[in-house]
Structure formats: C-alpha cells, structure tokens
Amino acid sequence: MKLRSIGCDQFAGISGREVKLGDGLNVICGKNESGKSTLVSLAEKTLFRNVKLGNSLSADLSFKKAFFPSEKKGSAYTGDSIDGRVTFETDKGSFTIKKEWGPNASCVLTAQGARISNKETIEKMLKEFLVYGEGVYSEMLLSPQRNADTVLAALLDPKANTDGKTELTS
C-alpha cells in the first residue's frame, strides 16, 4: 500500500489541509507546533479509529480532548466534529477513506467510483490492504517523532512484546 495524500477540513489545530505524498520516502518538515505530528496522527486515526465515540469511555474522552478543537483551551477553531481523509493505492487500485467524528459520525471508502459505508466491509477491506495489523502502523510506521526512542527501544529489546513487534515477528 502507498499513501498518496492525507487531509482534513478540521482536525485538532489543522484546518483545510491536504498533503500529497509521492513514491519513496516522504519527509514532512516544519517549525515546532506546525502540525507535523498531528498529520501523522490524522493518518493513523483515519485508518484505524472508530467514528462512533462514547461519552464515558476514557479512550474516547482522551481522543476528544486531544483532537477536537472545541475541547482545546485557547484554540482558534470551534466545532463539534472533526474529519480526516487518506488516499492510498494498492495493487487493486486507488482508494480514499473519509471519516467524520462527532454528532454525524460517518465513514466512507471510495474505490473506482463506488462508495462503501458498511463498517464491516470497510474494516475487512482495510485489513486486506494494510498488510500489517494496526499495531505495526500505530506503534511504528505512523508513530509521532516523540515516540521514536520508545519504538526503537522496543524493537531492539528482546524482552519487549509490543503489538507491533509481535505482528512483525509472527
């Protein structure tokens, strides 16, 4: 699978952004607090995070606090929803997954003009396209820079058994 673009209308402190990615290694650089790590989180959340959010689960509350502008003190952005888009290519063609978290939560996968919104079908297709499991992408391939030391230490430590390392070694 090749990522081709990452974008959103509003996600955390990013508004109206689309980043195109090319073949090979892509480097996202910029000043501190310019949204580099947020773009990485946007890709990871769009590929793996369920759009349905509860009001009492601590993981959902943490997600809202981290990425919903209305939850961030001093944010210039307001609103009760966020979204993400990731376009990728596989040997089966080009696909775009779009997610919106909030009151009108939705998830749509488009492929060659067809729109798929069935959650189970989308999850099945993503598992097929994303060669590794969520742990590899979340912990290693789409890990923010601040986690680089932890990722490398876990990979090199023979006693560490993270989801990503277990998936890679199996």
Summary of the structure (lengths in Angstrom):
residues: 170
radius of gyration: 16.3
end to end distance: 19.7
largest distance: 46.9
contacts: 455
relative contact order: 0.14
helix: 38%
strand: 26%
